Amino acid sequence: MTNQEKIKWLSRYRILSRKIDDLAEELEQWRTRATKITPTLSQEPRGAGNGDKLQSSVVKICELEEELDQKIRVLLLQRDEIVAVLDSLPEDTLRQLMRYRYIKGMTWDEIAEEMYYSRMQVCRLHGRALNKINL
């Protein structure tokens, strides 16, 4: 497996994590909409309108919650796989760098600052870590 393929494999966690964040935000928007819907009570009969907005919002919320639960389960499985591979690295420095990058989603500059290395050294260590990973 090439280093580019390894990077893609390791990046799955962050990509799915972002999707989950987007889905959670959408779910919150639907919950907000549902709490803003108020019934209008009237004794006059009304024609067929848009249907029950509250009911459709609740249905959408339930669908989104189920989708979110499924994606979180997948995310946790992916995280466990990635952590197991990272934990197999022989050096603590390499393990920490890779966790910063692929689990925490830190930038190269943030990692360099955290680890007290130059950005160039972090990139070198990253390459060394990729070469030691066996997928």
Salt bridges, closest charged atoms under 4 A:
GLU65 OE2 - ARG31 NH2 2.33
GLU66 OE2 - ARG73 NH2 3.87
GLU67 OE2 - LYS71 NZ 3.90
GLU81 OE1 - ARG12 NH2 2.79
ASP87 OD1 - ARG99 NH2 3.17
GLU91 OE1 - ARG128 NH2 2.57
ASP92 OD1 - ARG95 NH2 3.57
ASP109 OD1 - ARG119 NE 3.04
